[in-house]
Amino acid sequence: MDISRANNLSKEDKYKLAIEMIRRQFQEETNFIANLANTAAIIYHLIDGVSWSGFYLYDGTNLVLGPFQGKPACNRIMLGKGVCGTAYSNKKTIVVDDVNSFAGHIACDSLSKSEIVVPIYNMTRGVGVLDIDSYEYSNFDAIDKEYLEKIVDYIVKHSDTSLR
């Protein structure tokens, strides 16, 4: 589908379309990295106000930059540090309306104003996080949280066996 045709859709309908596009991608490919790359691109190009969309993957010690769309980013994030490290360590999605108010925020892009981070866990271990940034304050809400968590759940259930 041509993403530009989605311009007049509501936020919720854009997420429903994103999930459908991700499902189609996953039917053609089960490789984890390929699926993360396309997921980051779909979110980046489809969801309004997104300035950066990508993944940090747990390497046994830190979160390491994975597939993304947007400006170059921080390569490594320590567990418990910044929004990504905190969301991963707490196993809980974090929505930040103003990144400057988040104690210990790591500014990979100084223009970022708001952020949402969804931890990725399977039945046995932590995998990483989905990190989405915006140049707008309060860009993310309960709709983003609901659908990004659905996307992460889909990734875990439908990627290759390295995730299960």
PEJO-V316023 format. One record per residue. N is the residue number from 1. RES is the residue in three letters. D_LAST is the distance of its C-alpha to the last C-alpha in Angstrom with 1 decimal. Layout:
n=N res=RES d_last=D_LAST
n=N res=RES d_last=D_LAST
//
This chain:
n=1 res=MET d_last=29.8
n=2 res=ASP d_last=32.1
n=3 res=ILE d_last=30.8
n=4 res=SER d_last=34.5
n=5 res=ARG d_last=35.1
n=6 res=ALA d_last=33.0
n=7 res=ASN d_last=35.4
n=8 res=ASN d_last=37.1
n=9 res=LEU d_last=34.1
n=10 res=SER d_last=33.4
n=11 res=LYS d_last=30.5
n=12 res=GLU d_last=28.6
n=13 res=ASP d_last=29.4
n=14 res=LYS d_last=28.2
n=15 res=TYR d_last=24.8
n=16 res=LYS d_last=24.7
n=17 res=LEU d_last=25.7
n=18 res=ALA d_last=23.0
n=19 res=ILE d_last=20.3
n=20 res=GLU d_last=22.0
n=21 res=MET d_last=22.3
n=22 res=ILE d_last=18.6
n=23 res=ARG d_last=17.8
n=24 res=ARG d_last=20.4
n=25 res=GLN d_last=18.9
n=26 res=PHE d_last=15.5
n=27 res=GLN d_last=17.4
n=28 res=GLU d_last=18.9
n=29 res=GLU d_last=16.1
n=30 res=THR d_last=12.3
n=31 res=ASN d_last=12.6
n=32 res=PHE d_last=10.9
n=33 res=ILE d_last=14.3
n=34 res=ALA d_last=16.4
n=35 res=ASN d_last=14.8
n=36 res=LEU d_last=15.2
n=37 res=ALA d_last=18.7
n=38 res=ASN d_last=19.8
n=39 res=THR d_last=18.4
n=40 res=ALA d_last=20.5
n=41 res=ALA d_last=23.4
n=42 res=ILE d_last=23.4
n=43 res=ILE d_last=23.4
n=44 res=TYR d_last=26.0
n=45 res=HIS d_last=28.3
n=46 res=LEU d_last=28.1
n=47 res=ILE d_last=28.1
n=48 res=ASP d_last=31.5
n=49 res=GLY d_last=32.3
n=50 res=VAL d_last=29.1
n=51 res=SER d_last=30.2
n=52 res=TRP d_last=26.9
n=53 res=SER d_last=23.3
n=54 res=GLY d_last=20.4
n=55 res=PHE d_last=17.5
n=56 res=TYR d_last=17.5
n=57 res=LEU d_last=14.6
n=58 res=TYR d_last=14.4
n=59 res=ASP d_last=15.6
n=60 res=GLY d_last=16.0
n=61 res=THR d_last=19.4
n=62 res=ASN d_last=19.8
n=63 res=LEU d_last=18.5
n=64 res=VAL d_last=19.4
n=65 res=LEU d_last=20.5
n=66 res=GLY d_last=18.3
n=67 res=PRO d_last=19.3
n=68 res=PHE d_last=22.0
n=69 res=GLN d_last=25.3
n=70 res=GLY d_last=28.4
n=71 res=LYS d_last=30.4
n=72 res=PRO d_last=29.3
n=73 res=ALA d_last=27.4
n=74 res=CYS d_last=26.9
n=75 res=ASN d_last=24.9
n=76 res=ARG d_last=23.6
n=77 res=ILE d_last=23.4
n=78 res=MET d_last=23.6
n=79 res=LEU d_last=21.5
n=80 res=GLY d_last=23.8
n=81 res=LYS d_last=26.0
n=82 res=GLY d_last=26.7
n=83 res=VAL d_last=25.0
n=84 res=CYS d_last=21.6
n=85 res=GLY d_last=21.6
n=86 res=THR d_last=22.8
n=87 res=ALA d_last=20.3
n=88 res=TYR d_last=17.4
n=89 res=SER d_last=19.2
n=90 res=ASN d_last=20.2
n=91 res=LYS d_last=17.0
n=92 res=LYS d_last=19.4
n=93 res=THR d_last=20.4
n=94 res=ILE d_last=23.8
n=95 res=VAL d_last=26.5
n=96 res=VAL d_last=29.4
n=97 res=ASP d_last=32.6
n=98 res=ASP d_last=34.4
n=99 res=VAL d_last=32.5
n=100 res=ASN d_last=35.8
n=101 res=SER d_last=35.7
n=102 res=PHE d_last=32.3
n=103 res=ALA d_last=33.2
n=104 res=GLY d_last=31.7
n=105 res=HIS d_last=30.6
n=106 res=ILE d_last=29.8
n=107 res=ALA d_last=31.8
n=108 res=CYS d_last=30.2
n=109 res=ASP d_last=32.4
n=110 res=SER d_last=35.6
n=111 res=LEU d_last=36.1
n=112 res=SER d_last=33.0
n=113 res=LYS d_last=34.1
n=114 res=SER d_last=31.1
n=115 res=GLU d_last=27.4
n=116 res=ILE d_last=24.3
n=117 res=VAL d_last=21.0
n=118 res=VAL d_last=17.8
n=119 res=PRO d_last=15.2
n=120 res=ILE d_last=11.5
n=121 res=TYR d_last=9.4
n=122 res=ASN d_last=6.2
n=123 res=MET d_last=7.0
n=124 res=THR d_last=7.5
n=125 res=ARG d_last=8.6
n=126 res=GLY d_last=10.4
n=127 res=VAL d_last=9.7
n=128 res=GLY d_last=13.2
n=129 res=VAL d_last=15.6
n=130 res=LEU d_last=17.2
n=131 res=ASP d_last=20.9
n=132 res=ILE d_last=23.8
n=133 res=ASP d_last=27.5
n=134 res=SER d_last=30.8
n=135 res=TYR d_last=34.4
n=136 res=GLU d_last=35.5
n=137 res=TYR d_last=35.7
n=138 res=SER d_last=33.8
n=139 res=ASN d_last=32.0
n=140 res=PHE d_last=29.0
n=141 res=ASP d_last=29.1
n=142 res=ALA d_last=27.5
n=143 res=ILE d_last=26.9
n=144 res=ASP d_last=25.0
n=145 res=LYS d_last=22.9
n=146 res=GLU d_last=22.2
n=147 res=TYR d_last=21.2
n=148 res=LEU d_last=19.3
n=149 res=GLU d_last=17.1
n=150 res=LYS d_last=16.7
n=151 res=ILE d_last=15.9
n=152 res=VAL d_last=13.1
n=153 res=ASP d_last=11.7
n=154 res=TYR d_last=12.1
n=155 res=ILE d_last=10.4
n=156 res=VAL d_last=7.1
n=157 res=LYS d_last=7.6
n=158 res=HIS d_last=9.2
n=159 res=SER d_last=8.2
n=160 res=ASP d_last=7.6
n=161 res=THR d_last=5.2
n=162 res=SER d_last=5.8
n=163 res=LEU d_last=3.8
n=164 res=ARG d_last=0.0
//
